[in-house]
Amino acid sequence: MTAISKRALLGTGLAALATPALAQSNYPSRPITMVVPFAAGGPTDTVARLVAEAMGRELGQSVVVENVGGAGGTLGAARVAQARPDGYTLLLHHIGMATIPTLYRRLPYDAVNGFETIGLITAVPMTLVAKKNFPANTLQEAIALIRRERENLNYANAGIGAASHLCGLLLMSQVDAAMTTVPFRGTGPAMQELLAGRVDLMCDQTTNTTEQIRAGEIKVFAVTTPERVPALPNVPTAAEAGLPGLEVTIWHGLYAPKGTPRPVIDRVGQALRAALKDPKVVQRFADLGTTPVPEAQATPEFHRQFWQAEIARWRPLIQAAGQYAD
Ligand code: MLT
């Protein structure tokens, strides 16, 4: 639509017709909110702040991260599902978007159809970590201790549906021993308790554990990926350490409320794909054990089909465990 016709439309009182098109063509005309459904300082927050800063430069408007933690990431997801579909409220979430539809049976939003997909972002390995003085030095020693101490041990996570919950579900089912779970609003706060020795174990993403592992502030037993992580070359995979069933990689994606106009989705997607090529983002991701997804995966169509497949993959696993959030 040309500037003249916009003015004409506005002048003839047909502003209502021009407004959506005008808003879309001027998008973004003000700062954008990127909701992170976990507390600040955790792995999701780390990914979000790197991507938000780079997207802001590309869009010419600030992309402001807002942490809305709680209920395993569903409070933040609800906030976005219920927001105006105008492109000014986005959600950066992870694999939880694939498990929440099965784990939560009563939600105040549509966990699948309440969102437009924009693109995938990154896939992050997890690490099984323990407090510094945990009395085990290998995965097998840790498994033996978990089987012996069971509910006497505290396992930290970020609520049902969080990546740390999923990894814990896999771990405890593999070793057939349930520890006491201590939920936090994110694994950022949980890490503080692990560093203080007030919880015993956690399974968290390398974006939150790599620097603490390197500093010797926490113990690490394994990574949950098929291959070792270049940023942690001396850490064995769970399969190498004798627990091949402990395999989970935490993918992240960007979403907008259902009904967000496609031209806005495309503009945000363009900025996301540029951010994933930003040298600062690529380097920081590498330092923290991950890499951006290939450009073809940072698209609404690939993201949507991948997400649907992940929902189908996790549903039977969760149903077999019989653990639901509500
Ligand atoms: C976080 O960002 O706090 C984590 O992703 C929470 C989790 O999923 O374990």
Residues whose N, C-alpha, C, O or C-beta is under 5 A from the ligand:
A	BS01	MLT	F38 A39 G42 P43 T44 D45 A158 A162 A163 S164 H165 G186 T187 G188
